[in-house]
Amino acid sequence: MLIDDDADDLEFFSLAIKRINEQVHYIAFTDGMEALRKLSEEASILPDFIFLDLNMPRVAGKQLLVEMKKLRHLSGVPVIIYSTSSETHDMEETRNLGAVDYVVKAPSIKQLSERLEQVINQYKKPPSPA
């Protein structure tokens, strides 16, 4: 899942994910309040990862992170911040709020793909035994 209000960043993310694996399916929300509403009301929505932008209208990414962490069914879902900010205080604060990692929006699809693949491989759940 990606929560980001910027259409260009959504497209860039989509291209980077497809570069990693054409079969990956993701849900995108351009509004943090709408994402929170959906996640709160529909416990069946259980993404493998949530990538979250910090700078959004209506509800900032940090506040959204705090609210998502209150949702019990999302407790095992890694939240990764996906932001243009490379400020150390943003990285530290979001980790303290429960984000597992921080991805600075890269200038190229290749760089973003490499970073996303690194993060996904680090936090993906092992397959369930059959």
Order of alpha helices (4+ residues) and beta strands (2+ residues): beta-alpha-beta-alpha-beta-alpha-beta-alpha-beta-alpha
